[in-house]
């Protein structure tokens, strides 16, 4: 977040934290909408599949992204009024609205400022993958092994890929931790595979790399939708424990490289274990979740053309909702969230996108804000954790990152590490890079897919140099 694979991307990213889009409708049973519907985002060469079922009070659906190794992602809201289908997942800023045409649904896919036409049909779609110049191609000058390891706490098995230099032993190693969203081991999104590019580069320089599918994604077990950032941290700890068992790896030189939400997870693990050799925070967070989300929403709305008046009103309303969650220790229930939103219908009418009914907006917003993931995210303050990190830290960010803004987060990260007494800290901002570390124009998530570059070569070199210097 969060592009399909940015599903719940606290800043992977984080598209989980961007503006909510939902195109509403009313329920009717005039046409049979149930079953599998297949579409292609032609600009991204990305297949999307929806599985729609009928329930006692309407419809429910799940989404697959075959080209990203993601399946069974719950769609938060499914509305069909006999002629119009509306789907929405506000956690990743996604919506789809289409007109039913007997054997097809013609509509528009939207996500975090990106708007693409997409027609759904009953026939499975075939596409040629988009070409990304940086994506490595075999044969590779290193070993690559598919591996599995257990998270004993959660009782699940995770799957990934371990790349090792062709010769030698006692290698330094890193674990790549993805940003928010149900992502595969390549952190695949918008036709890009940043973790594949990073793993290839580092392994060619003599560093072993373990990257793995998020729980409940691709070949990893478990359930993604019910997990919080704390749960994903335990997954990453399990990956760390696994690497320590590998005879090729130097157990004293294993580090964590986290992107976006992964950049918040890496310090969690380092604060709990002296065995972590170093951590790298790629667009990691340094401010509390509610502050981050308010800032993110504001920046993305502004670059998308929203008026300053509307931005201010939306911030005021969101601040009220977030404060209710942050200042309540217990879980804020769906009933309580519904009451909060319902009491502010007049304010909502001034900020929701045109064409969206207030009732639909409330329904989808309540489901998102009452989720354990979102409530944990809003309350989580990374500063106390960062103050406990004693290993070497590299924190980098793009100057045009709108999801985890560089200035506010890098300053907070540096200050927290300094307060904790950590003297081995490198902080760097790259002026023209976005949240995915692509050279960009505005930093808008809408640009991610159309940029050919997957990951800045400058950052790759700096990352490799810094790790090897440790």
C-alpha positions as CSV (number, residue, x, y, z in Angstrom):
1,X,0.0,0.0,0.0
2,X,-1.5,-0.5,-2.3
3,X,-1.6,-1.6,-6.6
4,X,-3.0,-5.0,-5.9
5,X,-0.1,-6.3,-3.9
6,X,-0.1,-3.2,-1.8
7,X,-3.0,-4.8,-0.1
8,X,-2.9,-3.3,3.4
9,X,0.6,-1.5,2.7
10,X,1.3,0.7,5.7
11,X,3.0,2.8,3.9
12,X,3.8,-1.1,0.8
13,X,3.2,0.7,0.5
14,X,1.4,1.3,1.6
15,X,-1.7,1.7,0.1
16,X,-3.7,0.4,3.0
17,X,-3.5,3.9,4.3
18,X,-4.7,5.9,1.3
19,X,-8.1,7.4,0.6
20,X,-11.2,5.2,0.6
21,X,-13.1,4.7,-2.7
22,X,-16.5,3.0,-2.9
23,X,-19.0,3.3,-5.7
24,X,-22.3,2.3,-4.2
25,X,-25.6,0.8,-5.4
26,X,-28.6,-1.0,-4.1
27,X,-29.2,-4.7,-4.1
28,X,-31.4,-6.6,-6.5
29,X,-31.6,-10.1,-7.9
30,X,-32.5,-9.1,-11.5
31,X,-29.4,-10.8,-13.0
32,X,-27.2,-13.6,-12.1
33,X,-23.9,-12.0,-11.1
34,X,-22.5,-15.0,-9.1
35,X,-19.5,-17.0,-10.2
36,X,-16.1,-16.2,-11.5
37,X,-15.3,-13.0,-13.4
38,X,-12.0,-12.4,-15.1
39,X,-10.4,-9.2,-16.2
40,X,-7.1,-7.7,-17.3
41,X,-5.6,-4.3,-16.4
42,X,-4.2,-3.9,-19.9
43,X,-1.8,-1.0,-19.0
44,X,-0.3,-3.2,-16.3
45,X,-0.6,-6.6,-18.1
46,X,-2.1,-7.8,-14.8
47,X,-4.9,-10.3,-14.5
48,X,-7.6,-9.9,-11.9
49,X,-10.2,-12.5,-10.9
50,X,-13.3,-12.0,-8.8
51,X,-15.4,-14.9,-7.2
52,X,-18.9,-13.6,-6.4
53,X,-21.3,-15.6,-4.2
54,X,-24.8,-14.8,-3.0
55,X,-25.5,-14.4,0.8
56,X,-28.6,-14.0,2.9
57,X,-28.5,-10.2,2.6
58,X,-26.7,-9.5,-0.6
59,X,-23.4,-10.6,-2.1
60,X,-19.8,-11.4,-1.0
61,X,-16.7,-11.8,-3.1
62,X,-13.0,-12.5,-3.1
63,X,-10.3,-11.4,-5.4
64,X,-7.3,-13.2,-7.0
65,X,-4.2,-11.6,-8.6
66,X,-2.8,-14.6,-10.4
67,X,0.3,-12.8,-11.7
68,X,1.2,-11.7,-8.2
69,X,0.6,-15.1,-6.6
70,X,-2.3,-13.7,-4.4
71,X,-5.6,-15.5,-4.1
72,X,-8.7,-15.4,-1.9
73,X,-8.3,-11.8,-0.9
74,X,-11.7,-10.8,0.8
75,X,-13.5,-7.9,-1.0
76,X,-14.9,-5.7,1.8
77,X,-18.0,-4.6,0.0
78,X,-19.9,-6.2,-3.0
79,X,-23.1,-4.5,-4.2
80,X,-25.1,-5.4,-7.2
81,X,-28.4,-3.6,-8.1
82,X,-29.3,-5.7,-11.1
83,X,-27.4,-3.5,-13.6
84,X,-24.4,-2.1,-11.7
85,X,-21.6,-4.0,-9.8
86,X,-19.7,-2.1,-7.1
87,X,-16.7,-3.7,-5.4
88,X,-14.5,-2.0,-2.8
89,X,-11.5,-2.7,-0.5
90,X,-10.7,0.6,1.3
91,X,-7.7,-0.9,3.1
92,X,-5.9,-0.8,-0.2
93,X,-7.7,2.1,-1.8
94,X,-9.4,-0.1,-4.3
95,X,-12.8,0.1,-6.0
96,X,-14.4,-1.2,-9.2
97,X,-17.7,-0.2,-10.7
98,X,-19.1,-1.7,-13.9
99,X,-22.3,-2.1,-15.9
100,X,-23.7,-5.6,-16.3
101,X,-23.9,-6.5,-20.0
102,X,-25.4,-10.1,-20.0
103,X,-22.0,-11.8,-20.6
104,X,-19.6,-9.1,-19.5
105,X,-19.2,-6.2,-17.0
106,X,-17.7,-3.0,-18.4
107,X,-16.3,-0.7,-15.9
108,X,-13.4,1.1,-14.2
109,X,-10.8,-0.1,-11.7
110,X,-9.5,2.5,-9.3
111,X,-6.7,2.4,-6.7
112,X,-4.9,5.1,-4.9
113,X,-5.3,7.7,-7.7
114,X,-4.9,5.2,-10.5
115,X,-7.9,4.8,-12.8
116,X,-8.0,2.0,-15.4
117,X,-10.7,0.6,-17.6
118,X,-11.4,-3.1,-17.1
119,X,-13.9,-5.4,-18.6
120,X,-14.9,-8.6,-16.7
121,X,-15.9,-11.8,-18.6
122,X,-16.7,-15.4,-17.7
123,X,-13.7,-16.5,-19.8
124,X,-10.3,-16.8,-18.1
125,X,-7.9,-14.1,-19.4
126,X,-4.4,-14.6,-20.8
127,X,-1.9,-11.8,-20.9
128,X,1.8,-11.3,-21.7
129,X,3.7,-10.1,-18.7
130,X,4.9,-6.5,-18.8
131,X,8.6,-6.0,-19.5
132,X,10.6,-4.4,-16.7
133,X,14.3,-3.7,-17.8
134,X,15.8,-4.3,-14.4
135,X,14.1,-7.7,-13.8
136,X,16.9,-10.3,-13.8
137,X,16.8,-13.2,-16.2
138,X,18.4,-16.7,-15.9
139,X,21.0,-18.1,-15.9
140,X,22.0,-16.6,-12.6
141,X,25.6,-16.6,-11.3
142,X,24.5,-17.8,-7.9
143,X,22.5,-20.6,-6.3
144,X,18.7,-20.3,-5.8
145,X,16.8,-22.6,-3.4
146,X,13.1,-22.8,-2.6
147,X,12.8,-23.2,1.1
148,X,10.1,-23.5,3.8
149,X,10.3,-22.6,7.5
150,X,7.9,-22.7,10.4
151,X,6.4,-20.0,12.6
152,X,5.8,-22.2,15.6
153,X,4.0,-19.5,17.5
154,X,1.3,-19.2,14.8
155,X,1.4,-22.8,13.7
156,X,2.0,-22.0,10.1
157,X,4.6,-22.8,7.4
158,X,6.0,-20.0,5.3
159,X,7.7,-20.5,1.9
160,X,10.4,-18.5,0.2
161,X,13.6,-18.4,-1.9
162,X,17.1,-18.3,-0.5
163,X,19.8,-17.1,-2.9
164,X,23.5,-17.9,-2.1
165,X,26.7,-17.0,-3.8
166,X,28.0,-19.8,-6.1
167,X,31.1,-20.5,-4.1
168,X,32.3,-20.0,-0.6
169,X,30.7,-20.1,2.8
170,X,30.2,-18.1,6.0
171,X,28.1,-15.6,4.0
172,X,26.6,-12.4,5.4
173,X,22.8,-12.6,4.9
174,X,19.7,-10.4,4.8
175,X,16.0,-11.1,5.1
176,X,13.7,-9.0,3.0
177,X,10.5,-8.0,4.8
178,X,7.7,-6.7,2.6
179,X,5.5,-3.7,3.1
180,X,1.8,-3.8,3.8
181,X,-0.5,-5.9,1.6
182,X,-0.6,-9.6,0.7
183,X,2.6,-9.8,-1.3
184,X,4.6,-12.7,-2.6
185,X,8.4,-13.2,-2.1
186,X,9.2,-10.7,-4.9
187,X,7.0,-8.0,-3.2
188,X,5.4,-7.9,-6.6
189,X,3.2,-5.0,-7.5
190,X,2.2,-2.9,-10.5
191,X,4.2,-5.3,-12.7
192,X,7.4,-4.7,-10.7
193,X,9.3,-7.2,-8.6
194,X,11.5,-5.0,-6.3
195,X,12.6,-7.8,-3.9
196,X,13.7,-9.9,-6.9
197,X,15.8,-7.0,-8.1
198,X,17.3,-6.4,-4.7
199,X,18.0,-10.1,-4.0
200,X,19.7,-10.5,-7.4
201,X,21.9,-7.4,-6.8
202,X,23.0,-8.3,-3.3
203,X,23.6,-12.0,-4.0
204,X,25.8,-11.0,-7.0
205,X,27.8,-9.0,-4.4
206,X,28.3,-12.0,-2.1
207,X,25.4,-11.5,0.3
208,X,22.9,-14.3,0.8
209,X,19.2,-13.2,0.6
210,X,16.0,-14.8,2.0
211,X,12.7,-13.5,0.7
212,X,9.4,-15.1,1.4
213,X,5.7,-15.0,0.6
214,X,3.5,-13.2,3.2
215,X,1.4,-15.5,5.3
216,X,-1.7,-16.6,3.4
217,X,-0.1,-15.6,0.1
218,X,1.2,-17.7,-2.8
219,X,2.9,-20.8,-1.2
220,X,2.8,-19.6,2.5
221,X,0.3,-20.9,4.9
222,X,-1.8,-19.0,7.4
223,X,-4.5,-16.3,7.0
224,X,-3.4,-12.9,5.9
225,X,-6.6,-10.9,6.5
226,X,-6.7,-11.4,10.3
227,X,-3.1,-10.6,11.0
228,X,-1.6,-7.4,12.4
229,X,1.9,-5.9,12.1
230,X,2.9,-7.7,15.3
231,X,1.9,-11.0,13.7
232,X,4.0,-10.3,10.6
233,X,6.9,-9.5,12.9
234,X,6.8,-13.0,14.3
235,X,6.8,-14.3,10.7
236,X,10.0,-12.4,10.1
237,X,11.5,-13.6,13.3
238,X,10.8,-17.2,12.2
239,X,12.7,-16.4,9.0
240,X,15.6,-15.2,11.1
241,X,15.6,-18.3,13.2
242,X,15.7,-20.4,10.0
243,X,18.7,-18.6,8.5
244,X,20.6,-19.2,11.7
245,X,20.3,-23.0,11.1
246,X,21.9,-22.8,7.6
247,X,25.6,-23.8,7.7
248,X,26.4,-21.5,4.8
249,X,25.4,-18.4,6.7
250,X,27.4,-16.5,9.3
251,X,24.9,-16.3,12.2
252,X,26.6,-13.1,13.5
253,X,26.1,-11.3,10.2
254,X,22.3,-11.7,9.5
255,X,20.5,-8.4,8.9
256,X,16.9,-7.3,8.2
257,X,15.9,-5.2,5.2
258,X,12.3,-4.0,5.5
259,X,10.3,-1.9,3.1
260,X,7.5,0.4,4.3
261,X,5.7,-1.7,6.9
262,X,8.6,-4.1,6.8
263,X,10.7,-1.1,7.8
264,X,8.7,-0.9,11.0
265,X,8.9,-4.6,11.6
266,X,12.7,-4.8,11.4
267,X,13.2,-2.6,14.5
268,X,10.7,-4.6,16.4
269,X,12.8,-7.7,15.9
270,X,16.2,-5.9,16.5
271,X,14.8,-4.5,19.8
272,X,14.0,-8.0,21.0
273,X,17.2,-9.8,19.9
274,X,20.9,-9.0,20.2
275,X,21.5,-11.5,17.4
276,X,20.4,-9.1,14.7
277,X,23.5,-7.9,12.9
278,X,22.0,-4.8,11.4
279,X,18.8,-3.4,10.0
280,X,17.9,-1.4,6.9
281,X,14.7,0.7,6.9
282,X,13.6,1.4,3.3
283,X,10.9,4.0,3.7
284,X,10.3,2.8,7.3
285,X,8.1,4.7,9.7
286,X,9.2,6.9,12.5
287,X,5.9,8.5,13.5
288,X,2.7,7.0,15.0
289,X,0.2,5.4,12.7
290,X,-2.6,8.0,13.0
291,X,-0.2,10.8,12.2
292,X,1.3,8.9,9.3
293,X,-2.1,8.2,7.8
294,X,-3.3,11.8,8.2
295,X,-0.2,13.0,6.4
296,X,-0.3,10.4,3.7
297,X,-4.0,11.0,2.9
298,X,-3.3,14.8,2.7
299,X,-0.3,14.5,0.4
300,X,-2.0,12.0,-1.9
301,X,-5.2,14.0,-2.1
302,X,-3.3,17.1,-2.9
303,X,-1.3,15.6,-5.8
304,X,-4.5,14.1,-7.0
305,X,-6.0,17.5,-7.4
306,X,-8.3,17.8,-4.3
307,X,-9.0,21.4,-3.1
308,X,-7.3,22.6,0.1
309,X,-10.8,23.2,1.7
310,X,-11.7,19.6,1.1
311,X,-8.4,18.3,2.3
312,X,-8.7,20.3,5.5
313,X,-12.3,19.1,6.2
314,X,-11.3,15.5,5.5
315,X,-8.3,15.8,7.9
316,X,-10.6,17.2,10.6
317,X,-13.0,14.3,10.3
318,X,-10.3,11.6,10.0
319,X,-8.6,13.1,13.1
320,X,-11.7,12.7,15.1
321,X,-12.1,9.0,14.1
322,X,-8.5,8.2,14.6
323,X,-8.3,9.8,18.0
324,X,-11.3,7.7,19.2
325,X,-9.3,4.6,18.3
326,X,-5.9,5.7,19.6
327,X,-7.3,6.9,22.9
328,X,-9.2,3.7,23.6
329,X,-7.2,0.8,24.9
330,X,-9.8,-1.8,24.0
331,X,-11.0,-2.7,20.5
332,X,-13.4,-0.2,19.2
333,X,-16.4,-2.3,18.0
334,X,-18.2,-2.1,14.7
335,X,-21.2,-0.8,16.5
336,X,-19.2,2.0,18.1
337,X,-17.6,2.9,14.8
338,X,-20.9,3.0,13.1
339,X,-22.2,5.4,15.7
340,X,-19.2,7.7,15.2
341,X,-19.6,7.9,11.4
342,X,-23.4,8.2,11.5
343,X,-23.3,11.1,13.8
344,X,-21.2,13.0,11.3
345,X,-23.1,12.5,8.1
346,X,-23.1,16.3,7.4
347,X,-19.3,16.4,7.5
348,X,-19.0,13.3,5.4
349,X,-21.2,14.8,2.7
350,X,-18.5,17.5,2.2
351,X,-15.6,15.2,1.8
352,X,-16.6,11.9,0.1
353,X,-16.1,11.6,-3.6
354,X,-18.9,12.6,-6.0
355,X,-21.2,9.7,-6.8
356,X,-20.7,7.8,-3.5
357,X,-23.6,7.5,-1.1
358,X,-23.0,8.4,2.5
359,X,-24.5,5.1,3.7
360,X,-22.2,3.1,1.5
361,X,-19.2,5.2,2.6
362,X,-20.1,4.6,6.2
363,X,-20.6,0.9,5.8
364,X,-17.2,0.4,4.1
365,X,-15.3,2.8,6.4
366,X,-16.7,1.1,9.5
367,X,-15.5,-2.3,8.4
368,X,-12.0,-1.0,7.8
369,X,-11.6,1.1,10.9
370,X,-13.0,-1.7,13.1
371,X,-10.4,-4.2,11.8
372,X,-7.7,-5.4,14.2
373,X,-5.0,-4.5,11.7
374,X,-6.1,-0.9,11.3
375,X,-6.6,-0.3,15.0
376,X,-3.1,-1.7,15.7
377,X,-1.6,0.4,12.9
378,X,-3.2,3.6,14.1
379,X,-2.0,3.1,17.7
380,X,1.5,1.8,16.9
381,X,4.3,4.4,17.8
382,X,7.7,3.2,16.5
383,X,9.7,5.6,18.6
384,X,9.9,3.5,21.9
385,X,11.0,0.5,19.8
386,X,13.6,2.5,17.9
387,X,15.1,3.7,21.1
388,X,15.9,0.1,22.0
389,X,17.7,-0.8,18.8
390,X,21.4,-1.0,19.4
391,X,22.6,-2.6,16.1
392,X,23.8,-0.6,13.1
393,X,20.9,1.1,11.2
394,X,20.5,2.4,7.7
395,X,17.4,4.5,7.2
396,X,16.7,5.8,3.7
397,X,13.7,7.4,2.0
398,X,12.7,9.0,-1.2
399,X,12.1,12.8,-1.1
400,X,8.9,12.4,-3.2
401,X,7.5,9.6,-1.1
402,X,3.8,10.5,-0.4
403,X,3.1,7.3,1.6
404,X,5.9,7.6,4.2
405,X,7.1,11.2,3.8
406,X,10.8,11.5,4.1
407,X,11.3,14.5,6.3
408,X,8.9,13.7,9.1
409,X,9.9,10.0,9.3
410,X,13.6,10.2,8.8
411,X,13.9,13.0,11.4
412,X,11.9,10.9,13.9
413,X,13.9,7.8,13.2
414,X,17.2,9.5,13.7
415,X,16.1,11.3,16.9
416,X,14.8,8.1,18.5
417,X,17.9,6.1,17.7
418,X,20.1,8.9,19.0
419,X,18.0,9.1,22.2
420,X,18.5,5.4,22.7
421,X,22.3,5.8,22.5
422,X,22.8,4.2,19.1
423,X,25.8,5.8,17.4
424,X,26.0,3.5,14.3
425,X,23.2,5.2,12.3
426,X,23.1,6.3,8.7
427,X,20.2,8.4,7.5
428,X,19.8,9.5,3.9
429,X,17.1,11.1,1.7
430,X,17.1,10.6,-2.1
431,X,15.4,13.8,-3.5
432,X,13.7,12.4,-6.7
433,X,12.6,9.0,-5.5
434,X,9.1,7.8,-4.6
435,X,7.8,5.3,-2.0
436,X,9.0,2.4,-4.2
437,X,12.4,4.0,-4.7
438,X,11.7,4.8,-8.4
439,X,12.9,7.9,-10.1
440,X,9.6,9.8,-10.5
441,X,7.9,13.1,-11.3
442,X,5.3,13.7,-8.6
443,X,5.6,10.7,-6.3
444,X,1.9,9.8,-6.8
445,X,1.0,6.1,-6.5
446,X,-0.6,6.6,-9.9
447,X,2.9,6.8,-11.4
448,X,4.2,3.5,-10.0
449,X,2.9,1.3,-12.9
450,X,4.0,3.6,-15.7
451,X,7.6,4.0,-14.5
452,X,9.9,1.4,-16.2
453,X,12.5,1.5,-13.4
454,X,11.8,-0.9,-10.6
455,X,14.4,0.2,-8.0
456,X,16.9,3.0,-8.1
457,X,20.4,1.7,-9.0
458,X,21.9,4.4,-6.7
459,X,20.0,3.0,-3.7
460,X,21.0,-0.5,-4.7
461,X,24.7,0.4,-4.7
462,X,24.4,2.3,-1.4
463,X,22.6,-0.6,0.1
464,X,25.2,-3.1,-0.9
465,X,28.1,-0.9,0.1
466,X,26.6,-0.3,3.5
467,X,25.8,-3.9,4.3
468,X,29.3,-5.1,3.2
469,X,30.9,-2.4,5.3
470,X,29.2,-3.8,8.4
